[in-house]
């Protein structure tokens, strides 16, 4: 009953209420992003949702668009300014996802929406995480966020979808508030400006060969053409 009906109702109520209450915070954040990083203020990226349907996830941008002499974007560690780091550490960059929750793309609690390219490297078992709506926060995020490896992260996602309860979701929300807002835990991995993609992680550890890694780009393009509505 909770998983199939009550959870979605609570998502609507909580996201709508949060948008109203946090609208001044979002307005100030939007102005600061515009002043310090330029436009656009909102960063949009395609992610796989429930049933692996592709949707556009919204976030406040946290990087500049600085490019080299050839027009190529500079590395993440160069484009991620001190302001961007603070924005991520406070999780304020995630606030626009409240609109994704209200629309039905996401839930307050669930497996975090990963990149489409990450999905093509997952096993069939790991892709079961997409049987529910992705979340603003989840079991993996309150158990290490990006300091745990990909296998543990995906294992937590599968553990979550086995038993979705009101008390379980309430516990995750409270732990998220403690970690993200009170302790200001970082969200990036040691020595990295942004979290490492799953494919990059597998390639670095030799768990996937270079040929498979490069072919993933083609597979992602096919997925986007077939599933984006």
Buried (B, 14 or more C-beta within 10 A) or exposed (E): EBBEEEBBEBBEEBBBEBBEEBEEEBEEBBEBBBEBBEEEBBBEEBBBBBEBEBBBBBBBBBBBEEEEEEEEEEEBEEBBBEBBBBBBBBBBBBBBBBBBBBEBBBBBBBBBBBBBBBBBBBEEEBBBBBEBBBBBBBBBBBBBBBBBBBEEBBBBBBEBBEEBEEEBBEBBBEBBBEBBEEEEBEBBBEEEBBBBBBBBBBBEEEEBEEEBBEEBEEBBEEBEEEBEE
